[in-house]
Amino acid sequence: MAELLNVKRSAVSKYESGSIPLTDETILTLADRFGVSTDYLLGHTDVPNPVTDSINLDTLEYALFDEVRELDDKSKETRYR
């Protein structure tokens, strides 16, 4: 988990114990990496990903969705608008 978040292992331990709060950036990173919404991570919904769970996507469509999600804003603007 520390590697995933690019933090020290001690920071992960502190997150888990509640001694330090997760930053907004960390929550967004976790949501992105696990393909769930921030609301799901925070316990506000039982639906992991309301956007993709509300429509039927096949495996290729999920792969393309993930590929686009990883692009920076400039690349998205250039390629898809």
MMTF fields as JSON, N, C-alpha, C and O atoms, coordinates in Angstrom:
{
  "mmtfVersion": "1.0.0",
  "mmtfProducer": "UNKNOWN",
  "numBonds": 323,
  "numAtoms": 324,
  "numGroups": 81,
  "numChains": 1,
  "numModels": 1,
  "chainsPerModel": [1],
  "groupsPerChain": [81],
  "chainIdList": ["A"],
  "bondAtomList": [4, 2, 8, 6, 12, 10, 16, 14, 20, 18, 24, 22, 28, 26, 32, 30, 36, 34, 40, 38, 44, 42, 48, 46, 52, 50, 56, 54, 60, 58, 64, 62, 68, 66, 72, 70, 76, 74, 80, 78, 84, 82, 88, 86, 92, 90, 96, 94, 100, 98, 104, 102, 108, 106, 112, 110, 116, 114, 120, 118, 124, 122, 128, 126, 132, 130, 136, 134, 140, 138, 144, 142, 148, 146, 152, 150, 156, 154, 160, 158, 164, 162, 168, 166, 172, 170, 176, 174, 180, 178, 184, 182, 188, 186, 192, 190, 196, 194, 200, 198, 204, 202, 208, 206, 212, 210, 216, 214, 220, 218, 224, 222, 228, 226, 232, 230, 236, 234, 240, 238, 244, 242, 248, 246, 252, 250, 256, 254, 260, 258, 264, 262, 268, 266, 272, 270, 276, 274, 280, 278, 284, 282, 288, 286, 292, 290, 296, 294, 300, 298, 304, 302, 308, 306, 312, 310, 316, 314, 320, 318],
  "bondOrderList": [1, 1, 1, 1, 1, 1, 1, 1, 1, 1, 1, 1, 1, 1, 1, 1, 1, 1, 1, 1, 1, 1, 1, 1, 1, 1, 1, 1, 1, 1, 1, 1, 1, 1, 1, 1, 1, 1, 1, 1, 1, 1, 1, 1, 1, 1, 1, 1, 1, 1, 1, 1, 1, 1, 1, 1, 1, 1, 1, 1, 1, 1, 1, 1, 1, 1, 1, 1, 1, 1, 1, 1, 1, 1, 1, 1, 1, 1, 1, 1],
  "groupList": [{"groupName": "MET", "atomNameList": ["N", "CA", "C", "O"], "elementList": ["N", "C", "C", "O"], "formalChargeList": [0, 0, 0, 0], "bondAtomList": [1, 0, 2, 1, 3, 2], "bondOrderList": [1, 1, 2], "singleLetterCode": "M", "chemCompType": "L-PEPTIDE LINKING"}, {"groupName": "ALA", "atomNameList": ["N", "CA", "C", "O"], "elementList": ["N", "C", "C", "O"], "formalChargeList": [0, 0, 0, 0], "bondAtomList": [1, 0, 2, 1, 3, 2], "bondOrderList": [1, 1, 2], "singleLetterCode": "A", "chemCompType": "L-PEPTIDE LINKING"}, {"groupName": "GLU", "atomNameList": ["N", "CA", "C", "O"], "elementList": ["N", "C", "C", "O"], "formalChargeList": [0, 0, 0, 0], "bondAtomList": [1, 0, 2, 1, 3, 2], "bondOrderList": [1, 1, 2], "singleLetterCode": "E", "chemCompType": "L-PEPTIDE LINKING"}, {"groupName": "LEU", "atomNameList": ["N", "CA", "C", "O"], "elementList": ["N", "C", "C", "O"], "formalChargeList": [0, 0, 0, 0], "bondAtomList": [1, 0, 2, 1, 3, 2], "bondOrderList": [1, 1, 2], "singleLetterCode": "L", "chemCompType": "L-PEPTIDE LINKING"}, {"groupName": "ASN", "atomNameList": ["N", "CA", "C", "O"], "elementList": ["N", "C", "C", "O"], "formalChargeList": [0, 0, 0, 0], "bondAtomList": [1, 0, 2, 1, 3, 2], "bondOrderList": [1, 1, 2], "singleLetterCode": "N", "chemCompType": "L-PEPTIDE LINKING"}, {"groupName": "VAL", "atomNameList": ["N", "CA", "C", "O"], "elementList": ["N", "C", "C", "O"], "formalChargeList": [0, 0, 0, 0], "bondAtomList": [1, 0, 2, 1, 3, 2], "bondOrderList": [1, 1, 2], "singleLetterCode": "V", "chemCompType": "L-PEPTIDE LINKING"}, {"groupName": "LYS", "atomNameList": ["N", "CA", "C", "O"], "elementList": ["N", "C", "C", "O"], "formalChargeList": [0, 0, 0, 0], "bondAtomList": [1, 0, 2, 1, 3, 2], "bondOrderList": [1, 1, 2], "singleLetterCode": "K", "chemCompType": "L-PEPTIDE LINKING"}, {"groupName": "ARG", "atomNameList": ["N", "CA", "C", "O"], "elementList": ["N", "C", "C", "O"], "formalChargeList": [0, 0, 0, 0], "bondAtomList": [1, 0, 2, 1, 3, 2], "bondOrderList": [1, 1, 2], "singleLetterCode": "R", "chemCompType": "L-PEPTIDE LINKING"}, {"groupName": "SER", "atomNameList": ["N", "CA", "C", "O"], "elementList": ["N", "C", "C", "O"], "formalChargeList": [0, 0, 0, 0], "bondAtomList": [1, 0, 2, 1, 3, 2], "bondOrderList": [1, 1, 2], "singleLetterCode": "S", "chemCompType": "L-PEPTIDE LINKING"}, {"groupName": "TYR", "atomNameList": ["N", "CA", "C", "O"], "elementList": ["N", "C", "C", "O"], "formalChargeList": [0, 0, 0, 0], "bondAtomList": [1, 0, 2, 1, 3, 2], "bondOrderList": [1, 1, 2], "singleLetterCode": "Y", "chemCompType": "L-PEPTIDE LINKING"}, {"groupName": "GLY", "atomNameList": ["N", "CA", "C", "O"], "elementList": ["N", "C", "C", "O"], "formalChargeList": [0, 0, 0, 0], "bondAtomList": [1, 0, 2, 1, 3, 2], "bondOrderList": [1, 1, 2], "singleLetterCode": "G", "chemCompType": "PEPTIDE LINKING"}, {"groupName": "ILE", "atomNameList": ["N", "CA", "C", "O"], "elementList": ["N", "C", "C", "O"], "formalChargeList": [0, 0, 0, 0], "bondAtomList": [1, 0, 2, 1, 3, 2], "bondOrderList": [1, 1, 2], "singleLetterCode": "I", "chemCompType": "L-PEPTIDE LINKING"}, {"groupName": "PRO", "atomNameList": ["N", "CA", "C", "O"], "elementList": ["N", "C", "C", "O"], "formalChargeList": [0, 0, 0, 0], "bondAtomList": [1, 0, 2, 1, 3, 2], "bondOrderList": [1, 1, 2], "singleLetterCode": "P", "chemCompType": "L-PEPTIDE LINKING"}, {"groupName": "THR", "atomNameList": ["N", "CA", "C", "O"], "elementList": ["N", "C", "C", "O"], "formalChargeList": [0, 0, 0, 0], "bondAtomList": [1, 0, 2, 1, 3, 2], "bondOrderList": [1, 1, 2], "singleLetterCode": "T", "chemCompType": "L-PEPTIDE LINKING"}, {"groupName": "ASP", "atomNameList": ["N", "CA", "C", "O"], "elementList": ["N", "C", "C", "O"], "formalChargeList": [0, 0, 0, 0], "bondAtomList": [1, 0, 2, 1, 3, 2], "bondOrderList": [1, 1, 2], "singleLetterCode": "D", "chemCompType": "L-PEPTIDE LINKING"}, {"groupName": "PHE", "atomNameList": ["N", "CA", "C", "O"], "elementList": ["N", "C", "C", "O"], "formalChargeList": [0, 0, 0, 0], "bondAtomList": [1, 0, 2, 1, 3, 2], "bondOrderList": [1, 1, 2], "singleLetterCode": "F", "chemCompType": "L-PEPTIDE LINKING"}, {"groupName": "HIS", "atomNameList": ["N", "CA", "C", "O"], "elementList": ["N", "C", "C", "O"], "formalChargeList": [0, 0, 0, 0], "bondAtomList": [1, 0, 2, 1, 3, 2], "bondOrderList": [1, 1, 2], "singleLetterCode": "H", "chemCompType": "L-PEPTIDE LINKING"}],
  "groupTypeList": [0, 1, 2, 3, 3, 4, 5, 6, 7, 8, 1, 5, 8, 6, 9, 2, 8, 10, 8, 11, 12, 3, 13, 14, 2, 13, 11, 3, 13, 3, 1, 14, 7, 15, 10, 5, 8, 13, 14, 9, 3, 3, 10, 16, 13, 14, 5, 12, 4, 12, 5, 13, 14, 8, 11, 4, 3, 14, 13, 3, 2, 9, 1, 3, 15, 14, 2, 5, 7, 2, 3, 14, 14, 6, 8, 6, 2, 13, 7, 9, 7],
  "groupIdList": [1, 2, 3, 4, 5, 6, 7, 8, 9, 10, 11, 12, 13, 14, 15, 16, 17, 18, 19, 20, 21, 22, 23, 24, 25, 26, 27, 28, 29, 30, 31, 32, 33, 34, 35, 36, 37, 38, 39, 40, 41, 42, 43, 44, 45, 46, 47, 48, 49, 50, 51, 52, 53, 54, 55, 56, 57, 58, 59, 60, 61, 62, 63, 64, 65, 66, 67, 68, 69, 70, 71, 72, 73, 74, 75, 76, 77, 78, 79, 80, 81],
  "secStructList": [7, 2, 2, 2, 2, 6, 1, 7, 2, 2, 2, 2, 2, 2, 2, 2, 2, 6, 1, 1, 7, 7, 7, 2, 2, 2, 2, 2, 2, 2, 2, 2, 2, 2, 6, 7, 7, 2, 2, 2, 2, 6, 6, 1, 7, 1, 7, 1, 7, 2, 2, 2, 2, 6, 1, 7, 7, 7, 2, 2, 2, 2, 2, 2, 2, 2, 2, 2, 2, 6, 1, 7, 2, 2, 2, 2, 2, 2, 2, 2, 7],
  "xCoordList": [0.818, 0.0, 0.87, 0.54, 1.966, 2.862, 3.403, 3.475, 3.777, 4.293, 3.21, 3.472, 2.005, 0.884, 0.629, 0.35, 0.729, 0.453, 1.687, 1.597, 2.85, 4.117, 4.375, 4.753, 4.149, 4.407, 5.203, 5.37, 5.688, 6.404, 5.418, 4.241, 5.921, 5.088, 4.517, 3.396, 5.279, 4.803, 3.578, 2.701, 3.529, 2.362, 1.116, 0.036, 1.269, 0.137, -0.351, -1.557, 0.571, 0.206, -0.579, -1.548, -0.164, -0.859, -2.23, -3.177, -2.352, -3.664, -4.594, -5.734, -4.079, -4.883, -5.311, -6.43, -4.454, -4.786, -5.639, -6.221, -5.714, -6.49, -5.734, -6.317, -4.43, -3.664, -3.377, -3.123, -3.415, -3.371, -4.47, -4.72, -5.129, -6.207, -5.659, -4.563, -6.429, -6.086, -6.308, -7.292, -5.404, -5.595, -6.572, -6.798, -7.144, -8.038, -7.311, -7.877, -6.063, -5.267, -5.091, -5.166, -4.856, -4.683, -5.984, -5.97, -7.096, -8.402, -8.669, -9.138, -8.371, -8.557, -7.66, -8.081, -6.422, -5.492, -6.016, -5.993, -6.486, -7.027, -8.247, -8.361, -9.142, -10.34, -9.962, -10.517, -9.02, -8.576, -7.923, -8.237, -7.025, -6.29, -7.205, -6.983, -8.242, -9.137, -10.399, -11.243, -10.529, -11.656, -12.993, -14.01, -12.985, -14.219, -14.383, -13.451, -15.561, -15.789, -15.262, -15.097, -15.004, -14.587, -15.724, -15.475, -16.95, -18.091, -18.099, -18.437, -17.732, -17.659, -16.557, -16.762, -15.396, -14.298, -14.663, -14.265, -15.424, -15.782, -17.034, -17.454, -17.625, -18.786, -20.105, -21.075, -20.159, -21.393, -22.335, -23.501, -21.832, -22.647, -22.133, -20.971, -23.008, -22.621, -22.277, -21.875, -22.435, -22.154, -20.717, -20.395, -19.836, -18.414, -18.139, -17.309, -18.818, -18.581, -19.884, -20.23, -20.611, -21.925, -21.901, -22.878, -20.807, -20.74, -20.707, -21.522, -19.784, -19.661, -20.648, -20.984, -21.126, -22.084, -23.478, -24.314, -23.736, -25.057, -25.206, -26.312, -24.104, -24.153, -23.416, -22.557, -23.74, -23.061, -21.879, -22.055, -20.684, -19.484, -18.842, -18.787, -18.358, -17.639, -16.162, -15.763, -15.376, -13.981, -13.18, -12.392, -13.36, -12.632, -13.013, -12.149, -14.291, -14.737, -14.136, -13.732, -14.08, -13.429, -11.956, -11.446, -11.277, -9.862, -9.674, -8.762, -10.529, -10.439, -10.752, -10.097, -11.746, -12.101, -10.905, -10.603, -10.226, -9.05, -7.912, -7.199, -7.749, -6.684, -6.91, -5.973, -8.126, -8.444, -8.281, -7.797, -8.677, -8.576, -7.131, -6.883, -6.181, -4.77, -4.111, -2.999, -4.773, -4.198, -4.236, -5.139, -3.253, -3.31, -4.327, -4.749, -4.714, -5.775, -5.457, -6.348, -4.203, -3.837, -4.0, -4.492, -3.591, -3.746, -5.211, -5.595, -6.025, -7.465, -8.05, -8.826, -7.667, -8.194, -7.778, -8.582, -6.526, -6.015, -6.66, -7.026, -6.799, -7.283, -8.788, -9.292, -9.518, -10.932, -11.895, -13.086, -11.41, -12.344, -12.19, -12.893],
  "yCoordList": [-1.183, 0.0, 1.258, 2.244, 1.221, 2.376, 2.702, 3.866, 1.671, 1.883, 2.461, 3.368, 1.938, 2.407, 3.897, 4.636, 4.323, 5.718, 6.608, 7.824, 5.979, 6.7, 7.423, 8.593, 6.66, 7.164, 6.115, 4.988, 6.488, 5.53, 4.56, 4.872, 3.387, 2.383, 2.909, 2.569, 3.723, 4.282, 5.179, 5.256, 5.853, 6.692, 5.831, 6.189, 4.691, 3.779, 3.286, 3.209, 2.956, 2.51, 3.597, 3.302, 4.837, 5.954, 6.184, 6.523, 6.003, 6.093, 5.036, 5.32, 3.811, 2.69, 2.874, 2.509, 3.425, 3.611, 4.848, 5.018, 5.711, 6.936, 8.066, 9.101, 7.876, 8.937, 10.111, 11.223, 9.875, 10.975, 10.734, 9.591, 11.801, 11.631, 11.46, 11.92, 10.804, 10.706, 12.071, 12.751, 12.46, 13.706, 13.453, 12.308, 14.514, 14.38, 13.7, 12.847, 14.08, 13.498, 11.993, 11.23, 11.563, 10.142, 9.385, 8.285, 9.963, 9.332, 9.193, 8.151, 10.239, 10.182, 9.127, 8.411, 9.039, 8.034, 6.628, 5.774, 6.383, 5.064, 4.728, 3.619, 5.685, 5.459, 5.121, 4.2, 5.869, 5.633, 4.267, 3.524, 3.934, 2.661, 1.445, 0.412, 1.579, 0.45, 0.507, -0.387, 1.55, 1.653, 1.821, 1.288, 2.564, 2.811, 4.316, 5.087, 4.718, 6.136, 6.507, 5.65, 7.787, 8.244, 8.056, 7.773, 8.209, 7.971, 6.537, 6.295, 5.592, 4.194, 4.011, 3.34, 4.607, 4.499, 5.094, 4.581, 6.179, 6.875, 6.311, 6.793, 5.29, 4.632, 5.34, 5.082, 6.23, 6.957, 6.196, 6.564, 5.133, 4.33, 2.898, 2.638, 1.985, 0.58, 0.229, -0.898, 1.186, 0.973, 1.395, 2.58, 0.422, 0.75, 1.811, 2.695, 1.734, 2.694, 2.979, 2.279, 4.0, 4.254, 4.537, 4.252, 5.089, 5.392, 4.114, 3.944, 3.215, 1.996, 0.925, 0.054, 0.955, -0.045, 0.216, -0.687, 1.441, 1.767, 1.448, 1.506, 1.112, 0.741, -0.565, -0.926, -1.259, -2.519, -2.265, -1.865, -2.495, -2.358, -3.723, -4.504, -4.008, -5.262, -5.04, -3.918, -6.075, -6.017, -4.983, -4.249, -4.908, -3.933, -2.512, -1.64, -2.277, -0.944, -0.53, 0.62, -1.46, -1.165, -0.816, 0.119, -1.558, -1.304, 0.087, 0.814, 0.46, 1.783, 2.877, 3.919, 2.635, 3.573, 3.823, 4.969, 2.755, 2.885, 3.61, 4.407, 3.331, 3.984, 5.493, 6.273, 5.89, 7.32, 7.955, 9.082, 7.251, 7.782, 8.092, 9.006, 7.356, 7.539, 8.7, 9.104, 9.227, 10.337, 11.624, 11.831, 12.491, 13.803, 14.664, 14.319, 15.773, 16.615, 17.109, 17.164, 17.469, 17.969, 16.885, 17.154, 15.655, 14.553, 14.255, 13.988, 14.299, 14.069, 15.133, 14.829, 16.374, 17.469, 17.314, 17.54, 16.931, 16.782, 15.609, 15.721, 14.482, 13.267, 13.161, 12.605, 13.679, 13.343, 14.527, 14.359, 15.703, 16.837, 17.565, 18.546],
  "zCoordList": [0.0, 0.0, 0.0, -0.659, 0.73, 0.778, -0.611, -1.004, -1.338, -2.694, -3.599, -4.389, -3.481, -4.284, -4.064, -5.007, -2.811, -2.456, -2.484, -2.314, -2.704, -2.729, -1.392, -1.346, -0.311, 1.039, 1.809, 1.342, 2.983, 3.821, 4.467, 4.645, 4.809, 5.462, 6.776, 7.154, 7.456, 8.719, 8.511, 9.372, 7.36, 7.059, 6.882, 7.352, 6.199, 6.019, 7.368, 7.606, 8.244, 9.592, 10.329, 11.028, 10.173, 10.82, 10.204, 10.915, 8.886, 8.243, 8.835, 9.202, 8.916, 9.396, 10.847, 11.209, 11.668, 13.087, 13.316, 14.388, 12.312, 12.442, 13.109, 13.432, 13.319, 13.972, 13.034, 13.497, 11.729, 10.759, 9.735, 9.352, 9.285, 8.306, 6.892, 6.572, 6.076, 4.66, 4.012, 4.304, 3.145, 2.403, 1.264, 0.872, 0.741, -0.414, -1.57, -2.254, -1.782, -2.864, -2.672, -3.635, -1.426, -1.145, -1.387, -1.94, -0.98, -1.201, -2.695, -3.154, -3.448, -4.903, -5.545, -6.454, -5.065, -5.589, -5.315, -6.201, -4.099, -3.749, -4.618, -5.141, -4.761, -5.567, -7.006, -7.605, -7.548, -8.925, -9.07, -9.999, -8.164, -8.25, -8.103, -8.735, -7.259, -7.036, -7.897, -7.822, -8.713, -9.626, -8.923, -9.367, -7.826, -7.089, -6.885, -7.114, -6.46, -6.197, -4.816, -3.948, -4.629, -3.306, -2.3, -1.128, -2.745, -1.848, -1.333, -0.174, -2.181, -1.759, -0.71, 0.302, -0.956, 0.007, 1.365, 2.41, 1.328, 2.556, 3.225, 4.277, 2.61, 3.201, 2.972, 3.684, 1.99, 1.699, 0.772, 0.631, 0.137, -0.768, -0.767, -0.453, -1.119, -1.262, -2.706, -2.995, -3.604, -5.025, -5.294, -5.211, -5.621, -5.809, -6.87, -6.657, -7.998, -9.062, -9.786, -10.738, -9.347, -9.935, -11.429, -12.122, -11.939, -13.374, -14.194, -15.1, -13.893, -14.691, -14.255, -15.057, -13.012, -12.572, -13.125, -13.147, -13.571, -14.076, -15.564, -16.101, -16.232, -17.642, -17.838, -17.033, -18.878, -19.186, -20.102, -21.252, -19.6, -20.405, -20.561, -19.612, -21.758, -21.927, -21.565, -21.252, -21.607, -21.172, -21.945, -21.348, -23.247, -24.055, -23.658, -23.563, -23.429, -23.046, -21.69, -21.518, -20.739, -19.46, -19.67, -19.053, -20.53, -20.797, -21.394, -21.0, -22.337, -22.941, -21.92, -21.897, -21.084, -20.029, -19.117, -18.785, -18.713, -17.853, -18.563, -17.953, -19.85, -20.612, -20.676, -20.506, -20.916, -20.973, -19.6, -19.494, -18.553, -17.193, -16.822, -16.036, -17.369, -17.038, -17.789, -17.447, -18.788, -19.554, -18.752, -17.942, -18.976, -18.346, -19.093, -20.197, -18.493, -19.053, -20.46, -21.309, -20.719, -22.045, -23.098, -24.193, -22.777, -23.714, -23.985, -25.124, -22.946, -23.13, -24.053, -24.959, -23.81, -24.618, -26.083, -26.988, -26.309, -27.667, -28.39, -29.56, -27.696, -28.337, -28.451, -29.427, -27.479, -27.408, -27.466, -27.204, -27.8, -27.881, -29.168, -29.409]
}
